[in-house]
């Protein structure tokens, strides 16, 4: 962690809604006039779309039932760890983009499903913001989460996650229900070993819990709406959290445990605005104080006699 170059990471499983969370943070950054270096987790996949398809076919041929987007074999954990470490120390690092669709690919003259070239993170940013699968990941001697100043987990309950994935993959990618089920089963090993453990390392978790029947996600006709859900917000440490204020601002909310607030699902954006704005401002204040101390040390060193 770094007081001078703070890092915020939003991590969640596929289809958890981390992209919507990113938009909330963008609003906060604009309102507070902060310049962020944005990093997408997809840009640290090891293979582009065509390469991953080939790797998956090869894995099936050799009888590997566990190879997936969630695990270390398909991701550049060391490079992501290196970016976080470098940015925290110096405000610098290397990143690239993953071009998801035609709209994103057009400005680069590339095909969708490919990566841009590696480039330097812009200079003089206030913080780094990461959104993706592995912001709190760990593997062997790599512990990405240790470099992050504010770690946020966003995850639906498992059946809701599967419903969202089924609807997305069938409607936008043309997959059959059986094909999506096969992907879920293939990912389960890495989900248990690399995705779930992250949520015990986060500072705050947001979990959407539907209040409609999701017993069989494979036959669900609709994705439960936010107003058909509760939002469970868990703080790893309740120290310094003004729970009475949050309860007053988040109408119809209550505390289920000393470190957990439950509120209506439609209030997720408001909850994040209320919770994260003061946290971000504290990170920026620490940054300013650290830069001031560094400047003072440099001035004193210049003024010291050399004889």
C-alpha positions in Angstrom: 0.0 0.0 0.0 1.2 3.5 -0.7 0.1 6.9 0.8 1.6 8.7 -2.2 0.2 6.7 -5.1 -3.1 5.0 -3.9 -4.7 2.1 -5.6 -8.4 1.2 -5.6 -9.5 -2.2 -6.8 -13.0 -3.5 -7.5 -12.9 -7.3 -7.9 -15.8 -9.6 -8.6 -16.8 -12.8 -10.4 -17.9 -12.7 -14.0 -21.2 -10.9 -14.4 -21.2 -9.6 -10.8 -21.8 -6.0 -11.9 -18.3 -4.6 -11.4 -18.7 -2.5 -14.6 -21.7 -0.7 -13.0 -19.6 -0.1 -9.9 -16.9 1.4 -12.1 -19.3 4.0 -13.4 -20.1 5.0 -9.9 -16.5 5.6 -9.2 -16.1 7.5 -12.4 -18.8 9.9 -11.2 -17.0 10.3 -7.9 -13.7 11.0 -9.6 -15.3 13.6 -11.9 -17.1 15.3 -9.0 -14.0 15.5 -6.9 -11.8 16.5 -9.9 -9.5 13.5 -9.5 -7.5 12.0 -12.4 -7.4 8.2 -12.3 -5.4 5.7 -14.3 -8.0 3.1 -15.3 -7.0 -0.6 -15.6 -9.3 -3.4 -16.7 -8.8 -6.9 -15.5 -9.5 -8.3 -18.9 -6.3 -6.6 -20.2 -4.3 -9.0 -18.0 -5.7 -12.2 -19.6 -2.8 -14.2 -21.0 -4.6 -14.9 -24.4 -6.7 -12.9 -26.8 -10.1 -14.2 -27.8 -8.8 -16.5 -30.6 -5.9 -17.7 -28.5 -8.1 -18.5 -25.6 -10.4 -20.5 -27.9 -7.4 -22.5 -29.1 -6.1 -23.0 -25.6 -9.5 -24.2 -24.4 -9.7 -26.7 -27.3 -6.1 -28.0 -26.5 -7.1 -28.4 -22.8 -10.2 -30.4 -23.7 -8.0 -32.6 -26.0 -5.5 -33.4 -23.3 -8.3 -34.1 -20.8 -7.8 -30.9 -18.7 -11.2 -30.2 -17.2 -10.1 -27.2 -15.1 -8.5 -24.7 -17.5 -10.5 -21.4 -17.4 -10.4 -17.6 -17.5 -10.4 -17.6 -13.7 -7.1 -19.4 -13.0 -3.4 -18.4 -13.2 -2.7 -20.3 -16.4 -5.0 -18.0 -18.3 -3.9 -14.7 -16.7 -0.8 -12.6 -16.2 -0.8 -12.5 -12.4 2.9 -11.5 -12.2 2.4 -8.6 -14.6 -0.6 -7.3 -12.7 1.3 -7.6 -9.4 4.2 -5.7 -11.0 1.9 -2.9 -12.2 0.4 -2.5 -8.7 3.8 -2.6 -7.0 5.3 -0.1 -9.5 2.4 2.3 -9.3 2.3 2.2 -5.5 6.0 3.0 -5.4 6.3 5.6 -8.2 3.0 6.3 -9.8 4.2 4.5 -12.9 3.6 1.2 -14.6 2.6 -0.5 -17.8 -0.9 -1.3 -19.0 -2.9 -2.3 -22.1 -6.5 -2.5 -23.2 -8.6 -5.5 -24.2 -10.9 -4.6 -27.0 -14.3 -6.3 -26.3 -16.3 -5.2 -29.4 -16.3 -3.4 -32.7 -16.9 0.0 -31.0 -13.8 -0.4 -28.7 -11.7 -1.8 -31.5 -12.4 0.7 -34.2 -10.2 3.6 -32.9 -7.2 1.2 -32.9 -7.9 -0.4 -36.3 -7.9 -3.9 -34.7 -10.3 -6.8 -34.4 -12.5 -7.2 -31.4 -11.1 -9.7 -28.9 -7.5 -8.5 -29.2 -5.1 -6.5 -27.0 -3.6 -3.1 -27.7 0.1 -2.6 -27.3 1.5 -2.1 -23.8 1.9 1.5 -22.8 3.0 3.6 -19.9 0.4 4.7 -17.3 -0.2 8.5 -17.8 1.9 10.7 -15.6 0.6 12.8 -12.7 -2.5 10.7 -11.9 -4.0 10.9 -8.5 -4.7 7.2 -8.1 -5.0 3.9 -10.0 -8.4 2.3 -10.4 -8.7 -1.4 -11.3 -11.9 -3.3 -12.1 -11.8 -7.0 -12.9 -11.6 -10.6 -11.7 -8.3 -10.6 -9.8 -7.9 -7.4 -7.8 -7.3 -9.3 -4.6 -5.8 -12.5 -6.1 -3.0 -14.6 -4.7 -1.0 -17.5 -6.3 2.2 -19.0 -4.9 4.4 -16.1 -4.0 2.2 -13.5 -5.8 -0.1 -11.5 -3.5 -1.7 -8.8 -5.6 -4.0 -7.7 -2.9 -1.2 -6.5 -0.6 -0.6 -3.5 -2.9 -4.1 -2.2 -2.8 -5.3 0.7 -0.5 -9.0 0.2 -0.9 -10.3 -3.3 -1.9 -13.9 -3.8 -2.8 -15.6 -7.1 -3.6 -18.8 -7.2 -5.7 -20.5 -10.5 -6.0 -24.1 -11.8 -6.3 -25.2 -15.0 -4.6 -24.2 -18.0 -6.8 -27.6 -18.8 -8.3 -28.0 -15.1 -9.3 -24.6 -15.1 -10.8 -25.4 -18.1 -12.9 -28.8 -16.6 -14.0 -27.0 -13.5 -15.2 -24.3 -15.5 -17.1 -26.9 -17.8 -18.7 -29.0 -14.8 -19.9 -25.9 -12.9 -21.2 -24.2 -15.8 -23.0 -27.4 -17.1 -24.6 -28.7 -13.7 -25.7 -25.5 -11.9 -26.8 -23.1 -14.8 -27.6 -25.6 -17.4 -29.0 -24.5 -20.2 -26.6 -26.8 -23.0 -25.6 -27.8 -23.7 -22.0 -25.7 -26.8 -22.1 -22.7 -24.9 -23.3 -23.0 -22.4 -20.6 -23.4 -25.1 -18.0 -20.2 -26.8 -19.3 -18.4 -23.4 -18.8 -19.7 -23.1 -15.3 -18.5 -26.6 -14.4 -15.1 -26.0 -16.0 -14.6 -22.8 -14.0 -15.7 -24.2 -10.7 -12.2 -25.4 -9.6 -10.6 -22.0 -10.3 -13.7 -20.2 -8.9 -13.2 -22.0 -5.5 -9.5 -21.5 -5.4 -8.9 -18.1 -7.0 -12.1 -16.1 -7.0 -13.9 -16.9 -3.7 -10.8 -16.4 -1.4 -10.5 -12.8 -2.6 -13.6 -11.8 -0.8 -12.0 -12.6 2.6 -9.2 -10.1 1.7 -11.4 -7.2 0.7 -12.1 -4.2 2.9 -15.8 -4.0 1.9 -18.0 -6.5 0.1 -21.3 -5.8 -1.7 -23.4 -8.9 -2.3 -26.8 -8.8 -4.1 -29.3 -11.3 -2.7 -32.6 -11.8 -4.6 -35.9 -12.1 -2.8 -37.5 -14.1 -5.6 -37.1 -17.7 -6.4 -33.8 -18.6 -8.0 -33.8 -22.2 -7.1 -33.1 -23.5 -10.6 -31.0 -20.9 -12.5 -31.1 -22.9 -15.7 -34.8 -22.4 -16.2 -35.1 -18.8 -14.8 -36.9 -16.7 -17.4 -35.8 -13.3 -16.0 -32.9 -11.8 -14.1 -34.1 -10.6 -10.7 -34.2 -6.8 -10.7 -32.4 -4.6 -8.1 -35.8 -3.8 -6.5 -36.3 -7.6 -6.2 -33.1 -7.9 -4.2 -31.4 -6.9 -1.0 -27.9 -5.6 -0.9 -25.6 -6.9 1.9 -22.7 -4.6 2.7 -20.0 -6.1 4.8 -17.1 -4.1 6.3 -14.0 -6.0 7.2 -13.4 -3.5 10.0 -16.3 -1.4 11.3 -13.8 1.1 12.9 -14.5 4.6 11.7 -17.7 3.7 9.8 -20.6 6.0 10.7 -23.3 3.4 10.7 -26.1 5.7 12.2 -25.5 8.1 9.3 -25.6 5.4 6.7 -28.8 3.9 8.2 -30.4 7.3 8.1 -29.5 8.0 4.5 -30.3 4.5 3.2 -34.0 4.3 4.0 -35.4 0.9 4.9 -31.9 -0.4 5.7 -30.9 -2.3 8.9 -27.8 -3.9 10.5 -27.8 -7.7 10.4 -24.4 -7.9 12.2 -22.1 -5.3 13.9 -20.2 -4.9 10.6 -23.0 -5.5 8.1 -25.7 -3.3 6.6 -28.6 -4.6 4.6 -30.4 -2.2 2.3 -32.8 -2.4 -0.7 -31.0 -3.5 -3.9 -31.9 -0.4 -5.8 -29.9 1.8 -3.4 -26.5 0.4 -4.5 -25.3 3.5 -6.3 -26.3 5.7 -3.4 -24.7 3.4 -0.8 -21.4 3.5 -2.8 -21.5 7.2 -3.1 -22.0 7.6 0.6 -19.4 5.1 1.7 -16.6 5.6 -0.8 -16.5 9.4 -1.3 -15.1 10.1 2.2 -12.7 7.1 1.9 -11.4 8.4 -1.5 -11.0 11.9 -0.1 -9.0 10.5 2.8 -6.7 8.6 0.4 -6.1 11.8 -1.5 -5.4 13.8 1.7 -2.9 11.2 2.7 -1.4 11.5 -0.8 -1.0 15.3 -0.4 0.5 15.0 3.0 3.0 12.4 1.7 4.0 14.6 -1.2 4.4 17.5 1.1 6.7 15.6 3.4 8.7 14.3 0.4 9.1 17.9 -0.8 10.2 19.1 2.6 12.9 16.3 2.8 14.1 17.3 -0.7 14.3 21.0 0.4 16.2 20.1 3.6 18.6 18.0 1.7 19.4 20.9 -0.7 19.9 23.3 2.2 22.2 21.1 4.2 25.9 22.2 4.1 28.2 20.1 2.0 31.3 20.7 4.1 
